[in-house]
Amino acid sequence: MVYIEEAHPVDAWQDDDNIKAHIFLAQARTLDERCVVAGTCVTQLGLGIPALVDRIDNSTERAYTAWPDRL
């Protein structure tokens, strides 16, 4: 799994499902911030697979275009 930029951050386009689930994340501004959120995601979801984190310039997301499903 590659953790990329937030699809529905509170400072851009917050999704109703995130509001219902009490997920309120701002878009990461630094790689360290993105790594913290990715680690929280891995822990909270109980992922048993390795997780990598896209660079802050979103080069992996752009190269593989995770649209419309960011899975």
C-alpha beads as a LAMMPS data file, in Angstrom:
LAMMPS data file: protein, C-alpha beads

71 atoms
70 bonds

1 atom types
1 bond types

-500.0 500.0 xlo xhi
-500.0 500.0 ylo yhi
-500.0 500.0 zlo zhi

Masses

1 110.0

Atoms # bond

1 1 1 0.000 0.000 0.000
2 1 1 1.196 3.523 -0.718
3 1 1 -0.265 6.249 1.456
4 1 1 -0.881 9.280 -0.768
5 1 1 -2.349 12.722 -0.136
6 1 1 -5.676 12.916 1.673
7 1 1 -8.677 12.562 -0.612
8 1 1 -11.035 14.410 1.748
9 1 1 -9.121 16.712 4.085
10 1 1 -10.929 19.189 6.319
11 1 1 -9.090 22.065 4.647
12 1 1 -10.341 21.164 1.157
13 1 1 -13.239 18.759 0.528
14 1 1 -14.452 17.008 3.688
15 1 1 -16.615 13.977 2.934
16 1 1 -19.862 13.273 4.826
17 1 1 -18.694 9.713 5.584
18 1 1 -15.570 11.111 7.274
19 1 1 -17.716 13.445 9.365
20 1 1 -19.947 10.551 10.455
21 1 1 -16.839 8.488 11.343
22 1 1 -15.231 11.447 13.184
23 1 1 -12.254 11.512 10.826
24 1 1 -10.937 15.047 10.628
25 1 1 -7.565 15.317 8.886
26 1 1 -5.946 18.345 7.321
27 1 1 -3.794 17.931 4.244
28 1 1 -0.208 17.189 5.310
29 1 1 2.196 20.047 4.619
30 1 1 5.385 18.088 5.350
31 1 1 6.564 14.525 4.860
32 1 1 6.757 14.097 8.634
33 1 1 3.079 15.067 8.973
34 1 1 2.117 12.624 6.213
35 1 1 4.111 9.839 7.893
36 1 1 2.314 10.411 11.204
37 1 1 -1.103 10.220 9.541
38 1 1 -0.086 7.147 7.527
39 1 1 1.085 5.431 10.709
40 1 1 -2.208 6.230 12.412
41 1 1 -4.086 4.842 9.417
42 1 1 -2.098 1.593 9.456
43 1 1 -2.644 1.188 13.201
44 1 1 -6.340 2.096 13.262
45 1 1 -7.186 -0.117 10.292
46 1 1 -5.042 -2.991 11.559
47 1 1 -3.329 -3.377 8.208
48 1 1 -1.141 -6.430 7.964
49 1 1 0.644 -5.349 4.802
50 1 1 3.619 -3.025 4.404
51 1 1 2.763 0.637 3.927
52 1 1 4.902 3.145 2.077
53 1 1 4.372 6.904 2.103
54 1 1 4.309 8.999 -1.053
55 1 1 6.646 11.981 -1.135
56 1 1 5.147 15.344 -0.288
57 1 1 5.327 16.305 -3.981
58 1 1 2.866 13.420 -4.659
59 1 1 5.051 11.878 -7.361
60 1 1 3.707 8.339 -6.856
61 1 1 0.093 9.479 -6.913
62 1 1 0.717 11.405 -10.129
63 1 1 2.612 8.518 -11.739
64 1 1 -0.115 5.936 -11.053
65 1 1 -3.161 8.217 -10.900
66 1 1 -5.197 6.815 -8.039
67 1 1 -8.468 8.108 -9.473
68 1 1 -11.397 7.538 -9.105
69 1 1 -10.712 4.899 -6.448
70 1 1 -7.774 5.608 -4.181
71 1 1 -7.235 1.948 -3.313

Bonds

1 1 1 2
2 1 2 3
3 1 3 4
4 1 4 5
5 1 5 6
6 1 6 7
7 1 7 8
8 1 8 9
9 1 9 10
10 1 10 11
11 1 11 12
12 1 12 13
13 1 13 14
14 1 14 15
15 1 15 16
16 1 16 17
17 1 17 18
18 1 18 19
19 1 19 20
20 1 20 21
21 1 21 22
22 1 22 23
23 1 23 24
24 1 24 25
25 1 25 26
26 1 26 27
27 1 27 28
28 1 28 29
29 1 29 30
30 1 30 31
31 1 31 32
32 1 32 33
33 1 33 34
34 1 34 35
35 1 35 36
36 1 36 37
37 1 37 38
38 1 38 39
39 1 39 40
40 1 40 41
41 1 41 42
42 1 42 43
43 1 43 44
44 1 44 45
45 1 45 46
46 1 46 47
47 1 47 48
48 1 48 49
49 1 49 50
50 1 50 51
51 1 51 52
52 1 52 53
53 1 53 54
54 1 54 55
55 1 55 56
56 1 56 57
57 1 57 58
58 1 58 59
59 1 59 60
60 1 60 61
61 1 61 62
62 1 62 63
63 1 63 64
64 1 64 65
65 1 65 66
66 1 66 67
67 1 67 68
68 1 68 69
69 1 69 70
70 1 70 71
